[in-house]
């Protein structure tokens, strides 16, 4: 399953990514809303 994470704090995004990828999720990270919309 793919998840799009929109988070402007890189450390928090990295922490969330580690947890979700360890559970088998495929994660895309956007660091602002504009980037998130373009990836959706």
N, CA, C and O atoms as a Tripos MOL2 file, in Angstrom:
@<TRIPOS>MOLECULE
protein
  160   159    40     0     0
PROTEIN
NO_CHARGES

@<TRIPOS>ATOM
      1 N           0.8360   -1.1670    0.0000 N.3       1 UNK1
      2 CA          0.0000    0.0000    0.0000 C.3       1 UNK1
      3 C           0.8890    1.2410    0.0000 C.2       1 UNK1
      4 O           1.8940    1.3010    0.7070 O.2       1 UNK1
      5 N           0.5050    2.2180   -0.7970 N.am      2 UNK2
      6 CA          1.2590    3.4670   -0.8770 C.3       2 UNK2
      7 C           0.6210    4.5230    0.0170 C.2       2 UNK2
      8 O          -0.6030    4.6190    0.1160 O.2       2 UNK2
      9 N           1.4690    5.3090    0.6610 N.am      3 UNK3
     10 CA          1.0200    6.3960    1.5250 C.3       3 UNK3
     11 C           1.7630    7.6610    1.1240 C.2       3 UNK3
     12 O           2.9760    7.6440    0.9180 O.2       3 UNK3
     13 N           1.0200    8.7590    1.0150 N.am      4 UNK4
     14 CA          1.6170   10.0700    0.7860 C.3       4 UNK4
     15 C           1.6090   10.8140    2.1130 C.2       4 UNK4
     16 O           0.5480   11.0990    2.6680 O.2       4 UNK4
     17 N           2.7880   11.1220    2.6120 N.am      5 UNK5
     18 CA          2.9440   11.8530    3.8650 C.3       5 UNK5
     19 C           3.3330   13.2920    3.5420 C.2       5 UNK5
     20 O           4.3260   13.5300    2.8550 O.2       5 UNK5
     21 N           2.5570   14.2440    4.0340 N.am      6 UNK6
     22 CA          2.8810   15.6600    3.8710 C.3       6 UNK6
     23 C           3.2570   16.1910    5.2530 C.2       6 UNK6
     24 O           2.4090   16.3170    6.1370 O.2       6 UNK6
     25 N           4.5300   16.4940    5.4200 N.am      7 UNK7
     26 CA          5.0530   16.9340    6.7160 C.3       7 UNK7
     27 C           6.2020   17.8990    6.4740 C.2       7 UNK7
     28 O           7.1330   17.5900    5.7310 O.2       7 UNK7
     29 N           6.1380   19.0770    7.1070 N.am      8 UNK8
     30 CA          7.1620   20.0950    6.8620 C.3       8 UNK8
     31 C           8.3720   19.9830    7.7850 C.2       8 UNK8
     32 O           9.3450   20.7150    7.6070 O.2       8 UNK8
     33 N           8.3310   19.0960    8.7520 N.am      9 UNK9
     34 CA          9.4760   18.8830    9.6460 C.3       9 UNK9
     35 C          10.2380   17.6310    9.2020 C.2       9 UNK9
     36 O           9.7390   16.5200    9.3850 O.2       9 UNK9
     37 N          11.4300   17.7850    8.6240 N.am     10 UNK10
     38 CA         12.1760   16.6330    8.1070 C.3      10 UNK10
     39 C          12.4580   15.5470    9.1500 C.2      10 UNK10
     40 O          12.3990   14.3610    8.8240 O.2      10 UNK10
     41 N          12.7620   15.9240   10.3870 N.am     11 UNK11
     42 CA         13.0390   14.9080   11.4120 C.3      11 UNK11
     43 C          11.8000   14.0800   11.7230 C.2      11 UNK11
     44 O          11.8870   12.8610   11.8740 O.2      11 UNK11
     45 N          10.6570   14.7310   11.8170 N.am     12 UNK12
     46 CA          9.4150   14.0160   12.0810 C.3      12 UNK12
     47 C           9.0430   13.1370   10.8930 C.2      12 UNK12
     48 O           8.6050   12.0020   11.0780 O.2      12 UNK12
     49 N           9.2130   13.6470    9.6800 N.am     13 UNK13
     50 CA          8.9230   12.8650    8.4790 C.3      13 UNK13
     51 C           9.7960   11.6170    8.4290 C.2      13 UNK13
     52 O           9.3200   10.5400    8.0680 O.2      13 UNK13
     53 N          11.0600   11.7530    8.7860 N.am     14 UNK14
     54 CA         11.9740   10.6150    8.7950 C.3      14 UNK14
     55 C          11.5460    9.5800    9.8290 C.2      14 UNK14
     56 O          11.5850    8.3810    9.5540 O.2      14 UNK14
     57 N          11.1410   10.0260   11.0070 N.am     15 UNK15
     58 CA         10.6850    9.1320   12.0700 C.3      15 UNK15
     59 C           9.4480    8.3520   11.6250 C.2      15 UNK15
     60 O           9.3690    7.1380   11.8170 O.2      15 UNK15
     61 N           8.4930    9.0520   11.0330 N.am     16 UNK16
     62 CA          7.2660    8.4050   10.5600 C.3      16 UNK16
     63 C           7.5880    7.4290    9.4370 C.2      16 UNK16
     64 O           7.0380    6.3280    9.3900 O.2      16 UNK16
     65 N           8.4780    7.8310    8.5310 N.am     17 UNK17
     66 CA          8.8550    6.9680    7.4130 C.3      17 UNK17
     67 C           9.4620    5.6630    7.9090 C.2      17 UNK17
     68 O           9.1210    4.5930    7.4040 O.2      17 UNK17
     69 N          10.3520    5.7340    8.8870 N.am     18 UNK18
     70 CA         10.9690    4.5150    9.4280 C.3      18 UNK18
     71 C           9.9190    3.5600    9.9680 C.2      18 UNK18
     72 O           9.9720    2.3580    9.7110 O.2      18 UNK18
     73 N           8.9710    4.0960   10.7120 N.am     19 UNK19
     74 CA          7.9280    3.2520   11.2880 C.3      19 UNK19
     75 C           7.0400    2.6150   10.2410 C.2      19 UNK19
     76 O           6.7290    1.4270   10.3280 O.2      19 UNK19
     77 N           6.6270    3.3930    9.2510 N.am     20 UNK20
     78 CA          5.7140    2.8630    8.2420 C.3      20 UNK20
     79 C           6.4010    1.9120    7.2700 C.2      20 UNK20
     80 O           5.8130    0.9050    6.8760 O.2      20 UNK20
     81 N           7.6320    2.2130    6.8780 N.am     21 UNK21
     82 CA          8.3220    1.3040    5.9600 C.3      21 UNK21
     83 C           8.6650   -0.0120    6.6500 C.2      21 UNK21
     84 O           8.7080   -1.0560    6.0000 O.2      21 UNK21
     85 N           8.9090    0.0250    7.9510 N.am     22 UNK22
     86 CA          9.1820   -1.2250    8.6690 C.3      22 UNK22
     87 C           7.9390   -2.1080    8.7350 C.2      22 UNK22
     88 O           8.0460   -3.3170    8.9440 O.2      22 UNK22
     89 N           6.7630   -1.5100    8.5570 N.am     23 UNK23
     90 CA          5.5150   -2.2690    8.5320 C.3      23 UNK23
     91 C           5.1120   -2.6670    7.1130 C.2      23 UNK23
     92 O           4.0540   -3.2610    6.9120 O.2      23 UNK23
     93 N           5.9590   -2.3380    6.1250 N.am     24 UNK24
     94 CA          5.7210   -2.7760    4.7610 C.3      24 UNK24
     95 C           5.0420   -1.7730    3.8500 C.2      24 UNK24
     96 O           4.6880   -2.1180    2.7230 O.2      24 UNK24
     97 N           4.8480   -0.5430    4.3010 N.am     25 UNK25
     98 CA          4.2120    0.4700    3.4660 C.3      25 UNK25
     99 C           5.2320    1.1360    2.5530 C.2      25 UNK25
    100 O           6.4010    1.2920    2.9090 O.2      25 UNK25
    101 N           4.7660    1.5270    1.3680 N.am     26 UNK26
    102 CA          5.5710    2.2830    0.4170 C.3      26 UNK26
    103 C           5.2110    3.7540    0.6190 C.2      26 UNK26
    104 O           4.0560    4.1440    0.4450 O.2      26 UNK26
    105 N           6.1960    4.5630    0.9840 N.am     27 UNK27
    106 CA          5.9220    5.9230    1.4250 C.3      27 UNK27
    107 C           6.5280    6.9640    0.4950 C.2      27 UNK27
    108 O           7.6930    6.8670    0.1100 O.2      27 UNK27
    109 N           5.7240    7.9580    0.1400 N.am     28 UNK28
    110 CA          6.2010    9.1530   -0.5500 C.3      28 UNK28
    111 C           6.1130   10.2940    0.4470 C.2      28 UNK28
    112 O           5.1300   10.4050    1.1790 O.2      28 UNK28
    113 N           7.1330   11.1420    0.4830 N.am     29 UNK29
    114 CA          7.1350   12.2660    1.4120 C.3      29 UNK29
    115 C           7.1430   13.5760    0.6410 C.2      29 UNK29
    116 O           7.9470   13.7760   -0.2690 O.2      29 UNK29
    117 N           6.2270   14.4690    1.0250 N.am     30 UNK30
    118 CA          6.1980   15.8370    0.5120 C.3      30 UNK30
    119 C           6.4160   16.7550    1.7060 C.2      30 UNK30
    120 O           5.8410   16.5440    2.7740 O.2      30 UNK30
    121 N           7.2460   17.7700    1.5220 N.am     31 UNK31
    122 CA          7.5720   18.6600    2.6260 C.3      31 UNK31
    123 C           6.7340   19.9290    2.6640 C.2      31 UNK31
    124 O           6.9340   20.7800    3.5310 O.2      31 UNK31
    125 N           5.7970   20.0640    1.7270 N.am     32 UNK32
    126 CA          4.8270   21.1560    1.7750 C.3      32 UNK32
    127 C           3.5810   20.7520    0.9880 C.2      32 UNK32
    128 O           3.5930   19.7790    0.2340 O.2      32 UNK32
    129 N           2.5200   21.5100    1.1780 N.am     33 UNK33
    130 CA          1.2580   21.1710    0.5480 C.3      33 UNK33
    131 C           1.3010   21.1840   -0.9670 C.2      33 UNK33
    132 O           0.6800   20.3440   -1.6180 O.2      33 UNK33
    133 N           2.0280   22.1290   -1.5260 N.am     34 UNK34
    134 CA          2.1360   22.2250   -2.9880 C.3      34 UNK34
    135 C           2.7730   20.9600   -3.5650 C.2      34 UNK34
    136 O           2.2920   20.4100   -4.5550 O.2      34 UNK34
    137 N           3.8460   20.5110   -2.9440 N.am     35 UNK35
    138 CA          4.5040   19.2890   -3.3980 C.3      35 UNK35
    139 C           3.5740   18.0890   -3.2000 C.2      35 UNK35
    140 O           3.5230   17.1910   -4.0390 O.2      35 UNK35
    141 N           2.8450   18.0830   -2.0910 N.am     36 UNK36
    142 CA          1.8990   17.0000   -1.8270 C.3      36 UNK36
    143 C           0.8330   16.9000   -2.9000 C.2      36 UNK36
    144 O           0.4920   15.8040   -3.3430 O.2      36 UNK36
    145 N           0.3050   18.0420   -3.3200 N.am     37 UNK37
    146 CA         -0.7020   18.0400   -4.3810 C.3      37 UNK37
    147 C          -0.1370   17.5200   -5.6940 C.2      37 UNK37
    148 O          -0.8260   16.8140   -6.4300 O.2      37 UNK37
    149 N           1.1040   17.8610   -5.9910 N.am     38 UNK38
    150 CA          1.6910   17.4050   -7.2530 C.3      38 UNK38
    151 C           1.9780   15.9060   -7.2310 C.2      38 UNK38
    152 O           2.0070   15.2710   -8.2850 O.2      38 UNK38
    153 N           2.1910   15.3350   -6.0490 N.am     39 UNK39
    154 CA          2.4590   13.8990   -5.9460 C.3      39 UNK39
    155 C           1.1920   13.0580   -5.8400 C.2      39 UNK39
    156 O           1.2240   11.8520   -6.0830 O.2      39 UNK39
    157 N           0.0750   13.6890   -5.4780 N.am     40 UNK40
    158 CA         -1.1840   12.9500   -5.2690 C.3      40 UNK40
    159 C          -1.7840   12.4730   -6.5740 C.2      40 UNK40
    160 O          -2.8380   11.8380   -6.5730 O.2      40 UNK40
@<TRIPOS>BOND
     1     1     2 1
     2     2     3 1
     3     3     4 2
     4     3     5 am
     5     5     6 1
     6     6     7 1
     7     7     8 2
     8     7     9 am
     9     9    10 1
    10    10    11 1
    11    11    12 2
    12    11    13 am
    13    13    14 1
    14    14    15 1
    15    15    16 2
    16    15    17 am
    17    17    18 1
    18    18    19 1
    19    19    20 2
    20    19    21 am
    21    21    22 1
    22    22    23 1
    23    23    24 2
    24    23    25 am
    25    25    26 1
    26    26    27 1
    27    27    28 2
    28    27    29 am
    29    29    30 1
    30    30    31 1
    31    31    32 2
    32    31    33 am
    33    33    34 1
    34    34    35 1
    35    35    36 2
    36    35    37 am
    37    37    38 1
    38    38    39 1
    39    39    40 2
    40    39    41 am
    41    41    42 1
    42    42    43 1
    43    43    44 2
    44    43    45 am
    45    45    46 1
    46    46    47 1
    47    47    48 2
    48    47    49 am
    49    49    50 1
    50    50    51 1
    51    51    52 2
    52    51    53 am
    53    53    54 1
    54    54    55 1
    55    55    56 2
    56    55    57 am
    57    57    58 1
    58    58    59 1
    59    59    60 2
    60    59    61 am
    61    61    62 1
    62    62    63 1
    63    63    64 2
    64    63    65 am
    65    65    66 1
    66    66    67 1
    67    67    68 2
    68    67    69 am
    69    69    70 1
    70    70    71 1
    71    71    72 2
    72    71    73 am
    73    73    74 1
    74    74    75 1
    75    75    76 2
    76    75    77 am
    77    77    78 1
    78    78    79 1
    79    79    80 2
    80    79    81 am
    81    81    82 1
    82    82    83 1
    83    83    84 2
    84    83    85 am
    85    85    86 1
    86    86    87 1
    87    87    88 2
    88    87    89 am
    89    89    90 1
    90    90    91 1
    91    91    92 2
    92    91    93 am
    93    93    94 1
    94    94    95 1
    95    95    96 2
    96    95    97 am
    97    97    98 1
    98    98    99 1
    99    99   100 2
   100    99   101 am
   101   101   102 1
   102   102   103 1
   103   103   104 2
   104   103   105 am
   105   105   106 1
   106   106   107 1
   107   107   108 2
   108   107   109 am
   109   109   110 1
   110   110   111 1
   111   111   112 2
   112   111   113 am
   113   113   114 1
   114   114   115 1
   115   115   116 2
   116   115   117 am
   117   117   118 1
   118   118   119 1
   119   119   120 2
   120   119   121 am
   121   121   122 1
   122   122   123 1
   123   123   124 2
   124   123   125 am
   125   125   126 1
   126   126   127 1
   127   127   128 2
   128   127   129 am
   129   129   130 1
   130   130   131 1
   131   131   132 2
   132   131   133 am
   133   133   134 1
   134   134   135 1
   135   135   136 2
   136   135   137 am
   137   137   138 1
   138   138   139 1
   139   139   140 2
   140   139   141 am
   141   141   142 1
   142   142   143 1
   143   143   144 2
   144   143   145 am
   145   145   146 1
   146   146   147 1
   147   147   148 2
   148   147   149 am
   149   149   150 1
   150   150   151 1
   151   151   152 2
   152   151   153 am
   153   153   154 1
   154   154   155 1
   155   155   156 2
   156   155   157 am
   157   157   158 1
   158   158   159 1
   159   159   160 2
@<TRIPOS>SUBSTRUCTURE
     1 UNK1         2 RESIDUE 1 A UNK
     2 UNK2         6 RESIDUE 1 A UNK
     3 UNK3        10 RESIDUE 1 A UNK
     4 UNK4        14 RESIDUE 1 A UNK
     5 UNK5        18 RESIDUE 1 A UNK
     6 UNK6        22 RESIDUE 1 A UNK
     7 UNK7        26 RESIDUE 1 A UNK
     8 UNK8        30 RESIDUE 1 A UNK
     9 UNK9        34 RESIDUE 1 A UNK
    10 UNK10       38 RESIDUE 1 A UNK
    11 UNK11       42 RESIDUE 1 A UNK
    12 UNK12       46 RESIDUE 1 A UNK
    13 UNK13       50 RESIDUE 1 A UNK
    14 UNK14       54 RESIDUE 1 A UNK
    15 UNK15       58 RESIDUE 1 A UNK
    16 UNK16       62 RESIDUE 1 A UNK
    17 UNK17       66 RESIDUE 1 A UNK
    18 UNK18       70 RESIDUE 1 A UNK
    19 UNK19       74 RESIDUE 1 A UNK
    20 UNK20       78 RESIDUE 1 A UNK
    21 UNK21       82 RESIDUE 1 A UNK
    22 UNK22       86 RESIDUE 1 A UNK
    23 UNK23       90 RESIDUE 1 A UNK
    24 UNK24       94 RESIDUE 1 A UNK
    25 UNK25       98 RESIDUE 1 A UNK
    26 UNK26      102 RESIDUE 1 A UNK
    27 UNK27      106 RESIDUE 1 A UNK
    28 UNK28      110 RESIDUE 1 A UNK
    29 UNK29      114 RESIDUE 1 A UNK
    30 UNK30      118 RESIDUE 1 A UNK
    31 UNK31      122 RESIDUE 1 A UNK
    32 UNK32      126 RESIDUE 1 A UNK
    33 UNK33      130 RESIDUE 1 A UNK
    34 UNK34      134 RESIDUE 1 A UNK
    35 UNK35      138 RESIDUE 1 A UNK
    36 UNK36      142 RESIDUE 1 A UNK
    37 UNK37      146 RESIDUE 1 A UNK
    38 UNK38      150 RESIDUE 1 A UNK
    39 UNK39      154 RESIDUE 1 A UNK
    40 UNK40      158 RESIDUE 1 A UNK
